[in-house]
């Protein structure tokens, strides 16, 4: 029998993630646990269309969540967590992008712009909350659609540079 497809998020009822959610890199060496109640009670996290996030995600958009660092537990079982210092950023401040050195799976990003916070790469989790916003919406490809109920910001979705492009289709 051939392998069955994996990763259908509908196989995981959000009620099982009331206090925390765990996910891993592709090879299983790195496990990340987000310890926060109500992750699925309201829209959380953001989609980012900046070139750097797209490259890290290997896709046309990255799914990220800004979390308090003390609510994130990273278990690096085999010592494969590596970090790249990304100096080509809009702010000029480096972003430290961590990933699995075996399978390349993105794990987290840290920047001085958000002290005490960490940007978690959501693709490694079995379920992803509906995003609360979309950043760098002006960098979307022309063929991309609008995500229902998700406001799109021209550049940043948080901070002084935020400028709303659209409210999303409700």
VEXZA-250616 format. One line per field, with one value per atom (N, C-alpha, C): atom name; x, y negated, z negated; residue number from 1. Coordinates in nm, 3 decimals, always signed. Each point is the difference from the previous one (the first is absolute). Example, Ala and Ser with C-alpha at 12.3 -4.5 7.8 and 13.67 -1.06 7.14 Angstrom:
site <- c(N|CA|C|N|CA|C)
xx <- c(+1.319|-0.089|+0.090|-0.035|+0.082|-0.077)
yy <- c(+0.569|-0.119|-0.120|-0.105|-0.119|-0.109)
zz <- c(-0.780|+0.000|+0.000|+0.072|-0.006|-0.073)
pos <- c(1|1|1|2|2|2)
! end
This chain:
site <- c(N|CA|C|N|CA|C|N|CA|C|N|CA|C|N|CA|C|N|CA|C|N|CA|C|N|CA|C|N|CA|C|N|CA|C|N|CA|C|N|CA|C|N|CA|C|N|CA|C|N|CA|C|N|CA|C|N|CA|C|N|CA|C|N|CA|C|N|CA|C|N|CA|C|N|CA|C|N|CA|C|N|CA|C|N|CA|C|N|CA|C|N|CA|C|N|CA|C|N|CA|C|N|CA|C|N|CA|C|N|CA|C|N|CA|C|N|CA|C|N|CA|C|N|CA|C|N|CA|C|N|CA|C|N|CA|C|N|CA|C|N|CA|C|N|CA|C|N|CA|C|N|CA|C|N|CA|C|N|CA|C|N|CA|C|N|CA|C|N|CA|C|N|CA|C|N|CA|C|N|CA|C|N|CA|C|N|CA|C|N|CA|C|N|CA|C|N|CA|C|N|CA|C|N|CA|C|N|CA|C|N|CA|C|N|CA|C|N|CA|C|N|CA|C|N|CA|C|N|CA|C|N|CA|C|N|CA|C|N|CA|C|N|CA|C|N|CA|C|N|CA|C|N|CA|C|N|CA|C|N|CA|C|N|CA|C|N|CA|C|N|CA|C|N|CA|C|N|CA|C|N|CA|C|N|CA|C|N|CA|C|N|CA|C|N|CA|C|N|CA|C|N|CA|C|N|CA|C|N|CA|C|N|CA|C|N|CA|C|N|CA|C|N|CA|C|N|CA|C|N|CA|C|N|CA|C|N|CA|C|N|CA|C|N|CA|C|N|CA|C|N|CA|C|N|CA|C|N|CA|C|N|CA|C|N|CA|C|N|CA|C|N|CA|C|N|CA|C|N|CA|C|N|CA|C|N|CA|C|N|CA|C|N|CA|C|N|CA|C|N|CA|C|N|CA|C|N|CA|C|N|CA|C|N|CA|C|N|CA|C|N|CA|C|N|CA|C|N|CA|C|N|CA|C|N|CA|C|N|CA|C|N|CA|C|N|CA|C|N|CA|C|N|CA|C|N|CA|C|N|CA|C|N|CA|C|N|CA|C|N|CA|C|N|CA|C|N|CA|C|N|CA|C|N|CA|C|N|CA|C|N|CA|C|N|CA|C|N|CA|C|N|CA|C|N|CA|C|N|CA|C|N|CA|C|N|CA|C|N|CA|C|N|CA|C|N|CA|C|N|CA|C|N|CA|C|N|CA|C|N|CA|C|N|CA|C|N|CA|C|N|CA|C|N|CA|C|N|CA|C|N|CA|C|N|CA|C|N|CA|C|N|CA|C|N|CA|C|N|CA|C|N|CA|C|N|CA|C|N|CA|C|N|CA|C)
xx <- c(+0.084|-0.084|+0.089|-0.026|+0.081|-0.023|+0.096|-0.015|-0.123|-0.066|-0.116|+0.046|-0.074|+0.038|-0.002|+0.089|+0.007|-0.031|-0.029|-0.009|-0.135|-0.108|-0.131|-0.036|-0.004|-0.026|-0.137|-0.095|-0.133|-0.001|+0.109|+0.012|+0.024|+0.030|+0.035|-0.103|-0.087|-0.102|+0.067|-0.033|+0.064|-0.027|-0.104|-0.028|+0.111|+0.084|+0.111|+0.118|-0.008|+0.110|-0.043|-0.075|-0.052|+0.111|+0.103|+0.107|+0.133|+0.021|+0.127|-0.013|+0.102|+0.008|+0.148|+0.028|+0.138|+0.009|+0.116|+0.030|+0.148|+0.040|+0.141|+0.050|+0.131|+0.060|-0.025|+0.036|-0.028|+0.069|+0.124|+0.074|-0.033|-0.069|-0.042|+0.103|+0.113|+0.104|-0.041|-0.073|-0.039|-0.151|-0.040|-0.141|-0.023|-0.105|-0.035|-0.138|-0.011|-0.127|-0.035|-0.121|-0.052|-0.093|+0.035|-0.079|-0.082|-0.118|-0.089|-0.143|-0.084|-0.141|-0.067|-0.099|-0.083|+0.064|+0.095|+0.065|-0.099|-0.111|-0.098|-0.131|+0.000|-0.121|-0.027|+0.103|-0.013|+0.112|-0.008|+0.111|+0.132|+0.106|+0.133|+0.104|+0.111|+0.110|-0.024|+0.093|-0.011|+0.064|-0.047|+0.061|+0.096|+0.119|+0.098|+0.042|-0.004|+0.034|+0.135|+0.078|+0.131|+0.090|+0.096|+0.087|+0.076|+0.047|+0.077|-0.085|-0.121|-0.088|-0.041|-0.024|-0.034|+0.115|+0.122|+0.116|+0.013|-0.014|+0.011|-0.109|-0.121|-0.112|+0.005|+0.074|+0.002|-0.135|-0.072|-0.134|-0.031|-0.120|-0.040|-0.042|-0.013|-0.037|+0.052|+0.029|+0.041|-0.111|-0.026|-0.095|+0.080|-0.014|+0.079|-0.089|+0.055|-0.070|+0.101|-0.024|+0.083|-0.045|+0.093|-0.032|+0.095|-0.046|+0.092|+0.099|+0.127|+0.104|-0.015|-0.050|-0.014|-0.116|-0.080|-0.110|+0.036|+0.126|+0.047|+0.108|-0.019|+0.101|+0.052|+0.132|+0.062|+0.088|-0.029|+0.081|+0.081|+0.132|+0.093|+0.068|-0.075|+0.043|+0.138|+0.027|+0.124|+0.100|-0.026|+0.091|+0.007|-0.114|+0.000|-0.044|-0.040|-0.047|+0.116|-0.013|+0.101|-0.065|+0.080|-0.052|+0.077|-0.075|+0.055|-0.028|+0.102|-0.017|-0.034|-0.127|-0.050|+0.017|+0.094|+0.030|-0.072|-0.069|-0.069|-0.147|-0.026|-0.135|-0.045|-0.129|-0.058|+0.051|+0.010|+0.040|+0.150|+0.077|+0.144|+0.049|-0.093|+0.036|+0.004|+0.099|+0.003|-0.118|-0.041|-0.099|+0.074|-0.008|+0.067|-0.100|+0.021|-0.093|+0.054|-0.073|+0.042|-0.074|+0.070|-0.052|+0.069|-0.055|+0.062|+0.112|+0.119|+0.116|-0.002|-0.091|-0.011|-0.101|-0.121|-0.105|-0.033|+0.060|-0.021|-0.129|-0.080|-0.128|+0.018|-0.068|+0.008|-0.070|+0.055|-0.052|-0.045|+0.089|-0.031|+0.090|-0.043|+0.082|-0.004|+0.113|+0.008|+0.061|-0.049|+0.054|-0.007|+0.092|+0.001|-0.124|-0.070|-0.122|-0.110|+0.005|-0.101|+0.068|+0.052|+0.067|-0.094|+0.052|-0.080|-0.100|+0.004|-0.094|+0.080|-0.071|+0.057|-0.106|+0.043|-0.091|+0.008|-0.109|-0.004|-0.051|+0.065|-0.039|-0.106|-0.122|-0.115|-0.017|+0.073|-0.015|+0.032|+0.067|+0.037|-0.107|-0.110|-0.105|-0.114|-0.072|-0.109|-0.119|-0.020|-0.106|+0.060|-0.052|+0.045|-0.124|+0.003|-0.116|-0.020|-0.124|-0.025|+0.085|+0.073|+0.085|-0.081|+0.058|-0.067|+0.034|+0.106|+0.041|+0.094|+0.023|+0.090|+0.096|+0.131|+0.100|+0.063|+0.052|+0.061|-0.098|-0.127|-0.103|+0.030|+0.076|+0.037|+0.101|+0.054|+0.096|-0.064|-0.131|-0.068|+0.008|+0.001|-0.005|-0.139|-0.008|-0.130|-0.107|+0.040|-0.096|-0.053|+0.057|-0.044|-0.133|-0.085|-0.128|+0.006|-0.114|-0.017|-0.046|+0.053|-0.044|-0.118|-0.111|-0.122|+0.026|-0.040|+0.007|+0.138|+0.102|+0.137|+0.044|+0.018|+0.045|+0.140|+0.024|+0.128|+0.066|+0.124|+0.074|+0.106|+0.021|+0.095|+0.137|+0.050|+0.131|-0.017|+0.018|-0.005|-0.142|-0.032|-0.132|+0.000|+0.119|+0.011|+0.107|-0.015|+0.100|-0.036|+0.090|-0.031|-0.017|+0.055|-0.010|-0.128|-0.089|-0.117|-0.096|-0.036|-0.096|-0.089|-0.127|-0.096|-0.021|+0.005|-0.032|-0.147|-0.047|-0.140|-0.042|-0.127|-0.055|-0.023|+0.013|-0.033|-0.147|-0.034|-0.140|-0.072|-0.106|-0.071|-0.126)
yy <- c(+0.118|-0.118|-0.124|-0.095|-0.123|-0.082|-0.088|-0.090|-0.087|-0.026|-0.087|-0.145|-0.095|-0.140|-0.036|-0.090|-0.042|-0.148|-0.042|-0.142|-0.066|+0.074|-0.063|-0.064|-0.134|-0.064|+0.034|+0.036|+0.033|+0.128|+0.077|+0.119|-0.035|-0.126|-0.044|-0.101|+0.041|-0.089|-0.106|-0.127|-0.109|+0.009|+0.071|+0.012|+0.077|+0.073|+0.072|-0.093|-0.125|-0.095|-0.117|+0.027|-0.109|-0.068|+0.073|-0.057|-0.013|+0.084|-0.002|+0.076|-0.018|+0.075|+0.028|+0.118|+0.038|+0.037|-0.027|+0.037|+0.028|+0.054|+0.035|-0.030|+0.002|-0.011|+0.132|+0.004|+0.117|+0.127|-0.011|+0.119|+0.037|-0.089|+0.029|-0.035|-0.055|-0.035|-0.117|-0.095|-0.120|+0.001|-0.014|-0.010|-0.137|-0.067|-0.131|+0.012|-0.048|-0.002|-0.144|-0.041|-0.132|+0.019|-0.056|+0.014|-0.126|-0.002|-0.114|+0.048|-0.042|+0.035|-0.082|+0.060|-0.073|-0.032|+0.079|-0.026|-0.003|+0.072|+0.008|-0.072|-0.080|-0.072|-0.123|-0.051|-0.119|+0.005|-0.082|-0.003|-0.035|+0.071|-0.019|+0.011|-0.066|+0.012|-0.082|+0.015|-0.080|+0.073|-0.037|+0.046|-0.110|+0.038|-0.100|+0.028|-0.107|+0.009|-0.065|-0.038|-0.061|+0.107|-0.045|+0.093|+0.093|-0.052|+0.082|+0.113|-0.033|+0.104|+0.101|-0.049|+0.093|+0.098|-0.051|+0.088|+0.102|-0.045|+0.091|+0.106|-0.041|+0.094|+0.089|-0.043|+0.076|-0.004|-0.111|-0.010|-0.146|-0.024|-0.136|-0.081|+0.065|-0.068|+0.083|-0.069|+0.068|-0.017|+0.104|-0.005|-0.011|-0.113|-0.029|-0.034|+0.018|-0.045|-0.061|-0.126|-0.068|+0.044|+0.057|+0.055|-0.055|-0.003|-0.028|+0.115|-0.035|+0.103|+0.102|-0.045|+0.093|+0.098|-0.015|+0.094|+0.101|-0.004|+0.089|+0.091|+0.130|+0.098|+0.070|-0.004|+0.067|+0.112|+0.121|+0.117|+0.038|-0.013|+0.029|+0.134|+0.106|+0.136|+0.038|-0.028|+0.044|-0.113|-0.117|-0.113|-0.051|+0.000|-0.040|-0.144|-0.073|-0.136|-0.092|-0.065|-0.093|-0.137|-0.105|-0.136|-0.077|-0.069|-0.086|-0.145|-0.086|-0.142|-0.072|-0.036|-0.068|-0.150|-0.059|-0.143|-0.085|+0.064|-0.072|-0.017|-0.093|-0.020|-0.145|-0.022|-0.133|-0.097|+0.046|-0.087|-0.021|+0.088|-0.005|+0.080|+0.043|+0.086|+0.144|+0.078|+0.140|+0.079|+0.099|+0.098|+0.132|+0.064|+0.128|+0.110|+0.068|+0.100|+0.139|+0.072|+0.134|+0.105|+0.110|+0.107|+0.131|+0.110|+0.131|+0.016|+0.030|+0.018|+0.129|+0.092|+0.126|-0.014|-0.044|-0.004|-0.141|-0.103|-0.137|-0.065|+0.070|-0.050|-0.130|-0.110|-0.122|+0.021|-0.059|+0.020|-0.133|-0.098|-0.127|-0.111|-0.123|-0.118|-0.090|-0.069|-0.097|-0.128|-0.113|-0.130|-0.093|-0.096|-0.100|-0.088|-0.004|-0.079|+0.050|+0.128|+0.061|+0.067|-0.079|+0.061|+0.090|+0.115|+0.095|+0.079|-0.019|+0.068|+0.087|+0.093|+0.086|+0.021|+0.003|+0.026|+0.150|+0.069|+0.145|+0.028|+0.093|+0.041|+0.108|-0.031|+0.084|+0.125|+0.012|+0.116|+0.133|-0.001|+0.126|+0.055|-0.072|+0.041|+0.069|+0.089|+0.074|-0.089|-0.108|-0.098|-0.139|-0.094|-0.138|-0.087|-0.090|-0.088|-0.090|-0.045|-0.097|-0.123|-0.051|-0.116|-0.125|-0.087|-0.125|-0.112|+0.017|-0.104|+0.058|-0.082|+0.035|-0.117|+0.028|-0.104|+0.004|-0.112|-0.016|+0.039|-0.038|+0.028|-0.061|-0.110|-0.063|+0.085|+0.103|+0.089|+0.130|+0.009|+0.121|+0.010|+0.120|+0.023|-0.038|-0.045|-0.043|+0.110|+0.126|+0.110|+0.041|-0.054|+0.038|-0.067|+0.071|-0.053|-0.061|-0.043|-0.057|+0.109|+0.000|+0.096|-0.060|+0.071|-0.050|-0.043|-0.122|-0.050|-0.033|+0.001|-0.027|-0.134|-0.103|-0.128|+0.010|-0.070|+0.003|-0.138|-0.002|-0.124|-0.012|-0.123|-0.021|+0.056|-0.034|+0.050|+0.074|-0.068|+0.068|+0.003|+0.108|+0.014|-0.048|-0.028|-0.050|-0.110|-0.095|-0.106|-0.124|-0.098|-0.131|-0.001|+0.098|+0.000|+0.062|+0.044|+0.072|-0.093|+0.042|-0.073|+0.105|-0.008|+0.098|-0.011|+0.115|+0.006|+0.029|+0.105|+0.040|+0.071|+0.004|+0.064|+0.149|+0.051|+0.140|+0.013|+0.105|+0.019|+0.068|-0.061|+0.060|+0.070)
zz <- c(+0.000|+0.000|+0.000|+0.086|+0.002|-0.126|-0.027|-0.115|+0.016|-0.109|-0.001|-0.017|+0.055|-0.019|-0.148|-0.039|-0.140|-0.012|-0.119|-0.029|+0.017|+0.015|+0.012|-0.134|-0.006|-0.129|-0.058|+0.085|-0.049|-0.084|+0.004|-0.084|-0.146|-0.029|-0.134|-0.049|-0.090|-0.054|-0.087|+0.023|-0.075|-0.150|-0.041|-0.144|-0.073|+0.074|-0.065|-0.027|+0.044|-0.019|-0.088|-0.106|-0.084|-0.081|-0.041|-0.083|+0.073|+0.102|+0.071|+0.132|+0.084|+0.124|+0.026|+0.052|+0.033|+0.146|+0.056|+0.137|+0.012|+0.114|+0.015|+0.140|+0.013|+0.132|+0.074|+0.125|+0.083|-0.049|-0.047|-0.046|-0.145|-0.073|-0.137|-0.106|+0.039|-0.096|-0.090|+0.056|-0.074|-0.021|-0.127|-0.035|-0.064|+0.043|-0.054|-0.064|-0.123|-0.070|-0.035|+0.037|-0.034|-0.118|-0.115|-0.121|-0.022|+0.058|-0.015|+0.017|-0.091|+0.008|+0.110|+0.063|+0.095|+0.134|+0.044|+0.129|+0.116|-0.014|+0.108|-0.033|-0.109|-0.040|+0.086|+0.066|+0.085|+0.104|+0.103|+0.097|-0.069|+0.039|-0.059|+0.110|-0.018|+0.095|+0.125|+0.093|+0.123|+0.117|+0.116|+0.125|+0.044|+0.043|+0.043|+0.144|+0.081|+0.141|+0.032|-0.102|+0.030|+0.062|+0.078|+0.073|-0.095|-0.113|-0.092|-0.060|-0.044|-0.056|+0.107|+0.123|+0.107|+0.024|+0.001|+0.022|-0.112|-0.124|-0.113|+0.004|+0.039|+0.006|+0.123|+0.103|+0.125|+0.070|-0.018|+0.054|+0.034|+0.051|+0.034|-0.121|-0.116|-0.124|-0.119|-0.109|-0.124|-0.104|-0.075|-0.110|-0.130|-0.070|-0.119|-0.118|-0.120|-0.120|-0.096|-0.039|-0.097|-0.139|-0.076|-0.132|-0.104|-0.126|-0.111|-0.007|-0.008|+0.001|-0.113|-0.115|-0.113|+0.017|+0.104|+0.027|+0.108|+0.045|+0.106|-0.056|+0.019|-0.042|+0.126|+0.017|+0.114|-0.053|+0.044|-0.035|+0.123|-0.011|+0.110|-0.030|+0.014|-0.038|+0.052|+0.128|+0.062|+0.025|-0.055|+0.017|+0.143|+0.070|+0.141|+0.023|-0.106|+0.016|+0.040|+0.112|+0.053|+0.015|+0.001|+0.012|+0.106|+0.085|+0.104|-0.038|+0.007|-0.028|+0.130|+0.014|+0.119|-0.019|+0.072|-0.013|+0.105|+0.094|+0.108|-0.034|-0.094|-0.049|+0.022|-0.005|+0.018|-0.106|-0.124|-0.111|-0.009|+0.063|-0.015|-0.120|-0.085|-0.114|+0.046|-0.045|+0.043|-0.056|+0.077|-0.045|-0.008|-0.116|-0.021|+0.031|+0.111|+0.051|-0.031|-0.085|-0.041|+0.080|+0.028|+0.083|-0.037|+0.047|-0.022|+0.102|-0.048|+0.087|+0.078|-0.030|+0.074|+0.114|-0.032|+0.103|+0.051|-0.060|+0.045|-0.046|-0.078|-0.048|-0.080|+0.039|-0.081|-0.134|-0.107|-0.134|-0.062|-0.004|-0.065|+0.052|-0.028|+0.029|-0.123|-0.022|-0.109|+0.053|-0.052|+0.037|-0.120|-0.005|-0.107|+0.004|+0.114|+0.010|-0.094|-0.035|-0.087|-0.119|-0.097|-0.115|-0.080|-0.040|-0.077|+0.083|+0.132|+0.091|+0.097|+0.060|+0.102|+0.107|+0.126|+0.111|+0.031|-0.024|+0.021|+0.141|+0.068|+0.135|-0.014|+0.040|-0.032|+0.086|+0.109|+0.087|-0.064|-0.115|-0.064|-0.095|-0.014|-0.093|+0.073|-0.071|+0.065|+0.039|-0.073|+0.032|-0.012|+0.078|-0.003|-0.021|-0.101|-0.019|+0.121|+0.020|+0.105|-0.029|+0.099|-0.027|-0.030|-0.084|-0.034|+0.098|+0.078|+0.094|+0.104|+0.101|+0.110|+0.020|-0.011|+0.017|+0.139|+0.042|+0.132|+0.110|-0.020|+0.098|+0.136|+0.001|+0.127|+0.078|-0.063|+0.065|+0.049|-0.010|+0.047|+0.152|+0.049|+0.144|+0.052|+0.123|+0.054|+0.000|+0.006|+0.006|-0.136|-0.109|-0.133|-0.035|-0.065|-0.042|-0.138|-0.046|-0.133|-0.095|-0.122|-0.101|-0.075|-0.004|-0.063|-0.145|-0.031|-0.137|-0.050|+0.086|-0.042|+0.059|-0.084|+0.053|+0.059|+0.109|+0.068|-0.012|-0.046|-0.018|+0.109|+0.050|+0.109|-0.035|-0.117|-0.042|-0.133|-0.110|-0.129|-0.056|-0.069|-0.060|-0.145|-0.054|-0.137|-0.002|-0.089|-0.013|+0.078|+0.000|+0.059|+0.151|+0.072|+0.146|+0.052|-0.087|+0.049|+0.075|+0.119|+0.083|+0.066|-0.031|+0.047|+0.150|+0.069|+0.143|+0.018|-0.071|+0.011|-0.127|-0.024|-0.120|+0.018|+0.120|+0.026|+0.031|+0.065|+0.038|-0.116|-0.045|-0.114|+0.042)
pos <- c(1|1|1|2|2|2|3|3|3|4|4|4|5|5|5|6|6|6|7|7|7|8|8|8|9|9|9|10|10|10|11|11|11|12|12|12|13|13|13|14|14|14|15|15|15|16|16|16|17|17|17|18|18|18|19|19|19|20|20|20|21|21|21|22|22|22|23|23|23|24|24|24|25|25|25|26|26|26|27|27|27|28|28|28|29|29|29|30|30|30|31|31|31|32|32|32|33|33|33|34|34|34|35|35|35|36|36|36|37|37|37|38|38|38|39|39|39|40|40|40|41|41|41|42|42|42|43|43|43|44|44|44|45|45|45|46|46|46|47|47|47|48|48|48|49|49|49|50|50|50|51|51|51|52|52|52|53|53|53|54|54|54|55|55|55|56|56|56|57|57|57|58|58|58|59|59|59|60|60|60|61|61|61|62|62|62|63|63|63|64|64|64|65|65|65|66|66|66|67|67|67|68|68|68|69|69|69|70|70|70|71|71|71|72|72|72|73|73|73|74|74|74|75|75|75|76|76|76|77|77|77|78|78|78|79|79|79|80|80|80|81|81|81|82|82|82|83|83|83|84|84|84|85|85|85|86|86|86|87|87|87|88|88|88|89|89|89|90|90|90|91|91|91|92|92|92|93|93|93|94|94|94|95|95|95|96|96|96|97|97|97|98|98|98|99|99|99|100|100|100|101|101|101|102|102|102|103|103|103|104|104|104|105|105|105|106|106|106|107|107|107|108|108|108|109|109|109|110|110|110|111|111|111|112|112|112|113|113|113|114|114|114|115|115|115|116|116|116|117|117|117|118|118|118|119|119|119|120|120|120|121|121|121|122|122|122|123|123|123|124|124|124|125|125|125|126|126|126|127|127|127|128|128|128|129|129|129|130|130|130|131|131|131|132|132|132|133|133|133|134|134|134|135|135|135|136|136|136|137|137|137|138|138|138|139|139|139|140|140|140|141|141|141|142|142|142|143|143|143|144|144|144|145|145|145|146|146|146|147|147|147|148|148|148|149|149|149|150|150|150|151|151|151|152|152|152|153|153|153|154|154|154|155|155|155|156|156|156|157|157|157|158|158|158|159|159|159|160|160|160|161|161|161|162|162|162|163|163|163|164|164|164|165|165|165|166|166|166|167|167|167|168|168|168|169|169|169|170|170|170)
! end
